[in-house]
Amino acid sequence: MCYVYILECADRTLYTGWTNNLNKRIETHSKGKGAKYTRARLPVKLVYFEKYEDKISAQKREYAIKRLAKKDKIKLISHENFNITEL
C-alpha cells in the first residue's frame, strides 16, 4: 500500500508527499529528518491522505496535487473527512 499525504506546516504552508509507510514518514518529518522543506517549518500536522495500491499511482497523484493552487488543496482537505485510525 502507498499513500499520498498533505502536511500543514507551522507557517500554515502545505507540503505534499508520498510514501509506502505513512506513520513512519510522518514521524520522520516530525523529528526534523524529513524533507528539507518541512525541517524548517516544524511542527507539521497530517491533514490529508489517500491510499493507493502501487507506487506509480501514488506518484502520479502526488504530482497532480502539487500542481494545484493552494486554494484548491484547501478545498480538497476540507471536503474530506478522513480517519487517522484507517492507517
MOPAC internal coordinates of N, CA, C and O (Angstrom, degrees):
PM7 1SCF
backbone

  N    0.0000 0     0.00 0     0.00 0    0    0    0
  C    1.4481 1     0.00 0     0.00 0    1    0    0
  C    1.5304 1   108.46 1     0.00 0    2    1    0
  O    1.2310 1   120.75 1   -41.71 1    3    2    1
  N    1.3146 1   116.18 1   138.29 1    3    2    1
  C    1.4618 1   122.60 1   176.22 1    5    3    2
  C    1.5263 1   108.64 1  -121.94 1    6    5    3
  O    1.2310 1   121.45 1   -23.39 1    7    6    5
  N    1.3060 1   114.84 1   156.61 1    7    6    5
  C    1.4623 1   121.04 1  -176.72 1    9    7    6
  C    1.5194 1   110.68 1  -132.01 1   10    9    7
  O    1.2310 1   121.42 1   -35.35 1   11   10    9
  N    1.3194 1   114.90 1   144.65 1   11   10    9
  C    1.4604 1   122.62 1   167.34 1   13   11   10
  C    1.5154 1   104.14 1  -110.09 1   14   13   11
  O    1.2310 1   120.36 1   -45.31 1   15   14   13
  N    1.3204 1   116.91 1   134.69 1   15   14   13
  C    1.4502 1   119.46 1  -175.15 1   17   15   14
  C    1.5244 1   111.42 1  -137.50 1   18   17   15
  O    1.2310 1   121.34 1   -22.60 1   19   18   17
  N    1.3098 1   115.04 1   157.40 1   19   18   17
  C    1.4618 1   121.78 1   174.53 1   21   19   18
  C    1.5171 1   107.21 1  -125.48 1   22   21   19
  O    1.2310 1   121.54 1   -49.66 1   23   22   21
  N    1.3307 1   114.65 1   130.34 1   23   22   21
  C    1.4568 1   122.05 1   175.64 1   25   23   22
  C    1.5126 1   109.20 1  -108.84 1   26   25   23
  O    1.2310 1   120.76 1   -36.16 1   27   26   25
  N    1.3169 1   116.15 1   143.84 1   27   26   25
  C    1.4579 1   120.76 1   169.19 1   29   27   26
  C    1.5247 1   106.28 1   -99.47 1   30   29   27
  O    1.2310 1   120.76 1   -55.18 1   31   30   29
  N    1.3154 1   116.16 1   124.82 1   31   30   29
  C    1.4586 1   121.80 1  -179.85 1   33   31   30
  C    1.5293 1   110.16 1   -88.36 1   34   33   31
  O    1.2310 1   120.87 1   -12.36 1   35   34   33
  N    1.3316 1   115.95 1   167.64 1   35   34   33
  C    1.4608 1   121.71 1  -178.06 1   37   35   34
  C    1.5253 1   112.02 1   -58.32 1   38   37   35
  O    1.2310 1   120.05 1   148.90 1   39   38   37
  N    1.3269 1   117.52 1   -31.10 1   39   38   37
  C    1.4731 1   120.58 1   179.66 1   41   39   38
  C    1.5316 1   112.14 1   -87.51 1   42   41   39
  O    1.2310 1   120.78 1  -167.01 1   43   42   41
  N    1.3329 1   116.12 1    12.99 1   43   42   41
  C    1.4610 1   125.15 1   177.33 1   45   43   42
  C    1.5271 1   114.00 1    69.76 1   46   45   43
  O    1.2310 1   120.28 1  -165.21 1   47   46   45
  N    1.3296 1   117.06 1    14.79 1   47   46   45
  C    1.4560 1   120.20 1   171.73 1   49   47   46
  C    1.5238 1   108.26 1   -83.17 1   50   49   47
  O    1.2310 1   121.05 1   -14.94 1   51   50   49
  N    1.3129 1   115.60 1   165.06 1   51   50   49
  C    1.4598 1   121.12 1  -178.82 1   53   51   50
  C    1.5177 1   109.73 1  -114.88 1   54   53   51
  O    1.2310 1   120.90 1   -40.82 1   55   54   53
  N    1.3202 1   115.88 1   139.18 1   55   54   53
  C    1.4592 1   122.65 1   177.78 1   57   55   54
  C    1.5212 1   107.72 1  -121.92 1   58   57   55
  O    1.2310 1   120.38 1   -48.44 1   59   58   57
  N    1.3229 1   116.88 1   131.56 1   59   58   57
  C    1.4565 1   122.40 1   179.13 1   61   59   58
  C    1.5210 1   109.53 1  -115.01 1   62   61   59
  O    1.2310 1   120.72 1   -43.29 1   63   62   61
  N    1.3256 1   116.24 1   136.71 1   63   62   61
  C    1.4589 1   121.00 1   178.24 1   65   63   62
  C    1.5118 1   110.60 1  -151.04 1   66   65   63
  O    1.2310 1   121.19 1     0.42 1   67   66   65
  N    1.3223 1   115.33 1  -179.58 1   67   66   65
  C    1.4636 1   120.82 1   175.98 1   69   67   66
  C    1.5293 1   107.73 1  -136.10 1   70   69   67
  O    1.2310 1   120.78 1   -23.70 1   71   70   69
  N    1.3136 1   116.11 1   156.30 1   71   70   69
  C    1.4523 1   121.70 1   179.97 1   73   71   70
  C    1.5261 1   109.63 1  -161.16 1   74   73   71
  O    1.2310 1   121.23 1   -13.65 1   75   74   73
  N    1.3289 1   115.25 1   166.35 1   75   74   73
  C    1.4654 1   118.96 1   173.16 1   77   75   74
  C    1.5319 1   110.77 1  -105.70 1   78   77   75
  O    1.2310 1   120.33 1  -179.06 1   79   78   77
  N    1.3383 1   116.97 1     0.94 1   79   78   77
  C    1.4654 1   122.37 1   176.62 1   81   79   78
  C    1.5213 1   108.34 1  -144.38 1   82   81   79
  O    1.2310 1   120.76 1   -89.30 1   83   82   81
  N    1.3071 1   116.15 1    90.70 1   83   82   81
  C    1.4606 1   121.35 1  -171.71 1   85   83   82
  C    1.5263 1   112.74 1   -63.56 1   86   85   83
  O    1.2310 1   120.10 1   134.19 1   87   86   85
  N    1.3172 1   117.41 1   -45.81 1   87   86   85
  C    1.4701 1   119.33 1  -178.84 1   89   87   86
  C    1.5268 1   111.65 1   -59.21 1   90   89   87
  O    1.2310 1   120.94 1   133.83 1   91   90   89
  N    1.3224 1   115.81 1   -46.17 1   91   90   89
  C    1.4637 1   120.55 1  -179.68 1   93   91   90
  C    1.5245 1   111.06 1   -64.45 1   94   93   91
  O    1.2310 1   119.98 1   139.84 1   95   94   93
  N    1.3169 1   117.63 1   -40.16 1   95   94   93
  C    1.4648 1   121.38 1  -178.33 1   97   95   94
  C    1.5255 1   111.14 1   -67.10 1   98   97   95
  O    1.2310 1   119.78 1   138.43 1   99   98   97
  N    1.3167 1   118.03 1   -41.57 1   99   98   97
  C    1.4624 1   121.04 1   178.40 1  101   99   98
  C    1.5275 1   109.44 1   -64.35 1  102  101   99
  O    1.2310 1   120.60 1   138.91 1  103  102  101
  N    1.3117 1   116.45 1   -41.09 1  103  102  101
  C    1.4648 1   121.51 1   177.56 1  105  103  102
  C    1.5410 1   110.15 1   -60.86 1  106  105  103
  O    1.2310 1   120.69 1   137.46 1  107  106  105
  N    1.3235 1   116.29 1   -42.54 1  107  106  105
  C    1.4666 1   121.11 1   179.02 1  109  107  106
  C    1.5290 1   110.45 1   -62.52 1  110  109  107
  O    1.2310 1   120.51 1   133.89 1  111  110  109
  N    1.3229 1   116.64 1   -46.11 1  111  110  109
  C    1.4745 1   120.40 1   176.82 1  113  111  110
  C    1.5274 1   110.03 1   -59.08 1  114  113  111
  O    1.2310 1   120.41 1   133.87 1  115  114  113
  N    1.3086 1   116.82 1   -46.13 1  115  114  113
  C    1.4684 1   121.90 1  -176.03 1  117  115  114
  C    1.5271 1   112.93 1   -63.46 1  118  117  115
  O    1.2310 1   120.61 1   151.31 1  119  118  117
  N    1.3194 1   116.44 1   -28.69 1  119  118  117
  C    1.4664 1   121.17 1   178.75 1  121  119  118
  C    1.5254 1   112.43 1   -84.30 1  122  121  119
  O    1.2310 1   120.30 1  -179.55 1  123  122  121
  N    1.3369 1   117.03 1     0.45 1  123  122  121
  C    1.4526 1   120.48 1  -179.25 1  125  123  122
  C    1.5109 1   113.98 1    78.65 1  126  125  123
  O    1.2310 1   120.65 1  -160.98 1  127  126  125
  N    1.3267 1   116.36 1    19.02 1  127  126  125
  C    1.4633 1   121.13 1  -178.45 1  129  127  126
  C    1.5279 1   111.74 1  -113.33 1  130  129  127
  O    1.2310 1   120.80 1  -169.73 1  131  130  129
  N    1.3077 1   116.08 1    10.27 1  131  130  129
  C    1.4608 1   120.25 1  -179.61 1  133  131  130
  C    1.5121 1   110.41 1   -89.19 1  134  133  131
  O    1.2310 1   120.55 1    36.58 1  135  134  133
  N    1.2905 1   116.55 1  -143.42 1  135  134  133
  C    1.4618 1   122.62 1  -178.65 1  137  135  134
  C    1.5310 1   110.80 1   -61.25 1  138  137  135
  O    1.2310 1   121.09 1   -32.17 1  139  138  137
  N    1.3073 1   115.52 1   147.83 1  139  138  137
  C    1.4645 1   121.28 1   178.71 1  141  139  138
  C    1.5315 1   110.47 1   -55.27 1  142  141  139
  O    1.2310 1   120.61 1   141.28 1  143  142  141
  N    1.3276 1   116.44 1   -38.72 1  143  142  141
  C    1.4608 1   121.19 1  -179.24 1  145  143  142
  C    1.5284 1   111.42 1   -58.51 1  146  145  143
  O    1.2310 1   120.14 1   133.98 1  147  146  145
  N    1.3214 1   117.34 1   -46.02 1  147  146  145
  C    1.4654 1   119.77 1  -175.91 1  149  147  146
  C    1.5222 1   112.63 1   -78.65 1  150  149  147
  O    1.2310 1   119.77 1   153.94 1  151  150  149
  N    1.3183 1   118.05 1   -26.06 1  151  150  149
  C    1.4700 1   120.79 1  -179.91 1  153  151  150
  C    1.5214 1   112.01 1   -55.88 1  154  153  151
  O    1.2310 1   120.60 1   143.61 1  155  154  153
  N    1.3173 1   116.45 1   -36.39 1  155  154  153
  C    1.4611 1   121.45 1  -177.61 1  157  155  154
  C    1.5223 1   112.58 1   -88.48 1  158  157  155
  O    1.2310 1   120.20 1  -178.05 1  159  158  157
  N    1.3178 1   117.23 1     1.95 1  159  158  157
  C    1.4639 1   120.49 1  -173.62 1  161  159  158
  C    1.5270 1   112.63 1  -131.10 1  162  161  159
  O    1.2310 1   120.42 1  -146.13 1  163  162  161
  N    1.3043 1   116.80 1    33.87 1  163  162  161
  C    1.4635 1   121.77 1  -179.40 1  165  163  162
  C    1.5134 1   110.98 1   -76.27 1  166  165  163
  O    1.2310 1   119.47 1   -27.88 1  167  166  165
  N    1.3101 1   118.63 1   152.12 1  167  166  165
  C    1.4675 1   127.03 1    -1.67 1  169  167  166
  C    1.5194 1   111.86 1   -79.84 1  170  169  167
  O    1.2310 1   121.07 1   -17.50 1  171  170  169
  N    1.3168 1   115.55 1   162.50 1  171  170  169
  C    1.4590 1   122.27 1   176.80 1  173  171  170
  C    1.5258 1   108.82 1  -115.11 1  174  173  171
  O    1.2310 1   121.72 1   -24.36 1  175  174  173
  N    1.3202 1   114.32 1   155.64 1  175  174  173
  C    1.4666 1   120.41 1  -178.78 1  177  175  174
  C    1.5291 1   108.73 1  -135.76 1  178  177  175
  O    1.2310 1   120.49 1   -50.14 1  179  178  177
  N    1.3172 1   116.68 1   129.86 1  179  178  177
  C    1.4608 1   120.98 1   175.88 1  181  179  178
  C    1.5210 1   108.53 1   -69.46 1  182  181  179
  O    1.2310 1   120.56 1   -57.19 1  183  182  181
  N    1.3424 1   116.54 1   122.81 1  183  182  181
  C    1.4648 1   119.85 1  -179.38 1  185  183  182
  C    1.5276 1   112.88 1  -117.63 1  186  185  183
  O    1.2310 1   120.57 1   169.80 1  187  186  185
  N    1.3478 1   116.52 1   -10.20 1  187  186  185
  C    1.4630 1   118.74 1  -176.76 1  189  187  186
  C    1.5233 1   109.83 1  -165.90 1  190  189  187
  O    1.2310 1   120.35 1   -34.32 1  191  190  189
  N    1.3248 1   116.93 1   145.68 1  191  190  189
  C    1.4633 1   120.90 1   169.25 1  193  191  190
  C    1.5154 1   110.89 1  -155.14 1  194  193  191
  O    1.2310 1   121.29 1   -22.54 1  195  194  193
  N    1.3161 1   115.14 1   157.46 1  195  194  193
  C    1.4627 1   123.66 1   174.75 1  197  195  194
  C    1.5247 1   107.56 1  -132.23 1  198  197  195
  O    1.2310 1   120.29 1   -30.71 1  199  198  197
  N    1.3248 1   117.05 1   149.29 1  199  198  197
  C    1.4697 1   122.19 1   178.36 1  201  199  198
  C    1.5283 1   110.24 1  -102.29 1  202  201  199
  O    1.2310 1   121.33 1   -36.48 1  203  202  201
  N    1.3358 1   115.07 1   143.52 1  203  202  201
  C    1.4607 1   121.59 1   176.88 1  205  203  202
  C    1.5203 1   109.48 1  -137.39 1  206  205  203
  O    1.2310 1   121.09 1   -29.24 1  207  206  205
  N    1.3143 1   115.53 1   150.76 1  207  206  205
  C    1.4600 1   121.20 1  -178.65 1  209  207  206
  C    1.5265 1   112.66 1   -75.03 1  210  209  207
  O    1.2310 1   120.34 1   153.19 1  211  210  209
  N    1.3376 1   116.96 1   -26.81 1  211  210  209
  C    1.4628 1   119.10 1  -174.88 1  213  211  210
  C    1.5302 1   111.69 1  -141.98 1  214  213  211
  O    1.2310 1   121.83 1   -17.89 1  215  214  213
  N    1.3139 1   114.11 1   162.11 1  215  214  213
  C    1.4654 1   123.35 1  -176.69 1  217  215  214
  C    1.5291 1   112.08 1   -61.91 1  218  217  215
  O    1.2310 1   120.13 1   136.35 1  219  218  217
  N    1.3116 1   117.36 1   -43.65 1  219  218  217
  C    1.4700 1   121.49 1  -176.49 1  221  219  218
  C    1.5304 1   110.76 1   -62.36 1  222  221  219
  O    1.2310 1   120.15 1   135.63 1  223  222  221
  N    1.3156 1   117.32 1   -44.37 1  223  222  221
  C    1.4696 1   120.95 1   178.65 1  225  223  222
  C    1.5253 1   110.80 1   -62.26 1  226  225  223
  O    1.2310 1   120.76 1   137.61 1  227  226  225
  N    1.3258 1   116.16 1   -42.39 1  227  226  225
  C    1.4653 1   120.61 1   179.56 1  229  227  226
  C    1.5262 1   110.70 1   -64.90 1  230  229  227
  O    1.2310 1   120.01 1   138.04 1  231  230  229
  N    1.3145 1   117.58 1   -41.96 1  231  230  229
  C    1.4572 1   120.75 1  -179.89 1  233  231  230
  C    1.5291 1   111.71 1   -66.45 1  234  233  231
  O    1.2310 1   120.48 1   141.98 1  235  234  233
  N    1.3236 1   116.69 1   -38.02 1  235  234  233
  C    1.4728 1   120.34 1   177.41 1  237  235  234
  C    1.5232 1   110.44 1   -64.15 1  238  237  235
  O    1.2310 1   120.57 1   137.62 1  239  238  237
  N    1.3271 1   116.51 1   -42.38 1  239  238  237
  C    1.4648 1   120.09 1   179.66 1  241  239  238
  C    1.5269 1   110.56 1   -68.09 1  242  241  239
  O    1.2310 1   119.98 1   139.30 1  243  242  241
  N    1.3269 1   117.65 1   -40.70 1  243  242  241
  C    1.4634 1   121.06 1   176.68 1  245  243  242
  C    1.5278 1   109.80 1   -56.69 1  246  245  243
  O    1.2310 1   120.39 1   133.00 1  247  246  245
  N    1.3145 1   116.85 1   -47.00 1  247  246  245
  C    1.4599 1   121.73 1   179.77 1  249  247  246
  C    1.5334 1   111.06 1   -59.81 1  250  249  247
  O    1.2310 1   120.89 1   136.61 1  251  250  249
  N    1.3350 1   115.91 1   -43.39 1  251  250  249
  C    1.4679 1   120.27 1   179.88 1  253  251  250
  C    1.5283 1   110.94 1   -63.54 1  254  253  251
  O    1.2310 1   120.13 1   136.90 1  255  254  253
  N    1.3140 1   117.35 1   -43.10 1  255  254  253
  C    1.4749 1   120.34 1   179.84 1  257  255  254
  C    1.5212 1   110.10 1   -66.06 1  258  257  255
  O    1.2310 1   119.84 1   138.50 1  259  258  257
  N    1.3151 1   117.91 1   -41.50 1  259  258  257
  C    1.4641 1   120.86 1  -179.72 1  261  259  258
  C    1.5244 1   111.86 1   -61.63 1  262  261  259
  O    1.2310 1   119.93 1   153.32 1  263  262  261
  N    1.3050 1   117.73 1   -26.68 1  263  262  261
  C    1.4690 1   121.93 1   179.21 1  265  263  262
  C    1.5252 1   112.82 1   -81.30 1  266  265  263
  O    1.2310 1   119.93 1   167.93 1  267  266  265
  N    1.3270 1   117.75 1   -12.07 1  267  266  265
  C    1.4622 1   121.13 1   179.25 1  269  267  266
  C    1.5313 1   110.82 1   -71.87 1  270  269  267
  O    1.2310 1   120.93 1   -30.10 1  271  270  269
  N    1.3084 1   115.83 1   149.90 1  271  270  269
  C    1.4615 1   121.07 1   171.82 1  273  271  270
  C    1.5284 1   107.92 1   -69.48 1  274  273  271
  O    1.2310 1   120.49 1   -24.93 1  275  274  273
  N    1.3238 1   116.67 1   155.07 1  275  274  273
  C    1.4617 1   119.96 1  -178.36 1  277  275  274
  C    1.5320 1   111.22 1   -56.45 1  278  277  275
  O    1.2310 1   119.99 1   139.54 1  279  278  277
  N    1.3203 1   117.62 1   -40.46 1  279  278  277
  C    1.4751 1   120.26 1  -179.63 1  281  279  278
  C    1.5298 1   110.78 1   -60.73 1  282  281  279
  O    1.2310 1   120.11 1   145.04 1  283  282  281
  N    1.3309 1   117.39 1   -34.96 1  283  282  281
  C    1.4544 1   120.86 1   178.94 1  285  283  282
  C    1.5314 1   111.57 1   -74.12 1  286  285  283
  O    1.2310 1   120.44 1   146.05 1  287  286  285
  N    1.3350 1   116.77 1   -33.95 1  287  286  285
  C    1.4663 1   120.28 1   174.86 1  289  287  286
  C    1.5303 1   109.49 1   -65.40 1  290  289  287
  O    1.2310 1   120.47 1   139.93 1  291  290  289
  N    1.3220 1   116.71 1   -40.07 1  291  290  289
  C    1.4693 1   120.86 1   178.73 1  293  291  290
  C    1.5246 1   110.15 1   -63.89 1  294  293  291
  O    1.2310 1   120.11 1   139.79 1  295  294  293
  N    1.3264 1   117.39 1   -40.21 1  295  294  293
  C    1.4717 1   120.61 1   175.79 1  297  295  294
  C    1.5259 1   110.70 1   -61.18 1  298  297  295
  O    1.2310 1   120.69 1   135.86 1  299  298  297
  N    1.3250 1   116.28 1   -44.14 1  299  298  297
  C    1.4659 1   121.19 1   179.28 1  301  299  298
  C    1.5231 1   110.18 1   -59.22 1  302  301  299
  O    1.2310 1   120.62 1   133.18 1  303  302  301
  N    1.3045 1   116.42 1   -46.82 1  303  302  301
  C    1.4632 1   121.59 1  -179.33 1  305  303  302
  C    1.5210 1   111.25 1   -64.82 1  306  305  303
  O    1.2310 1   120.42 1   135.15 1  307  306  305
  N    1.3162 1   116.81 1   -44.85 1  307  306  305
  C    1.4670 1   120.15 1  -174.27 1  309  307  306
  C    1.5237 1   113.09 1   -73.75 1  310  309  307
  O    1.2310 1   119.66 1   157.34 1  311  310  309
  N    1.3096 1   118.26 1   -22.66 1  311  310  309
  C    1.4652 1   120.85 1   179.50 1  313  311  310
  C    1.5090 1   113.26 1   -88.52 1  314  313  311
  O    1.2310 1   121.01 1   177.34 1  315  314  313
  N    1.2977 1   115.67 1    -2.66 1  315  314  313
  C    1.4600 1   119.58 1  -176.42 1  317  315  314
  C    1.5171 1   110.01 1  -113.51 1  318  317  315
  O    1.2310 1   120.63 1   -56.75 1  319  318  317
  N    1.3005 1   116.40 1   123.25 1  319  318  317
  C    1.4625 1   120.94 1   171.12 1  321  319  318
  C    1.5113 1   107.10 1  -101.69 1  322  321  319
  O    1.2310 1   121.06 1   -73.98 1  323  322  321
  N    1.3083 1   115.58 1   106.02 1  323  322  321
  C    1.4592 1   117.66 1   179.32 1  325  323  322
  C    1.5108 1   108.86 1  -112.88 1  326  325  323
  O    1.2310 1   122.05 1   -25.89 1  327  326  325
  N    1.2946 1   113.68 1   154.11 1  327  326  325
  C    1.4559 1   120.62 1  -178.08 1  329  327  326
  C    1.5136 1   108.31 1  -113.28 1  330  329  327
  O    1.2310 1   120.41 1   -63.81 1  331  330  329
  N    1.3131 1   116.83 1   116.19 1  331  330  329
  C    1.4635 1   122.02 1  -176.75 1  333  331  330
  C    1.5255 1   111.33 1   -59.29 1  334  333  331
  O    1.2310 1   119.59 1   157.07 1  335  334  333
  N    1.3123 1   118.39 1   -22.93 1  335  334  333
  C    1.4664 1   120.41 1   179.92 1  337  335  334
  C    1.5289 1   111.20 1   -71.92 1  338  337  335
  O    1.2310 1   119.60 1   171.33 1  339  338  337
  N    1.3365 1   118.38 1    -8.67 1  339  338  337
  C    1.4582 1   121.37 1   178.10 1  341  339  338
  C    1.5187 1   111.96 1   -72.52 1  342  341  339
  O    1.2310 1   120.00 1   169.65 1  343  342  341
  N    1.3142 1   117.61 1   -10.35 1  343  342  341
  C    1.4631 1   121.04 1   179.63 1  345  343  342
  C    1.4949 1   107.70 1   -66.71 1  346  345  343
  O    1.2310 1   120.10 1   180.00 1  347  346  345

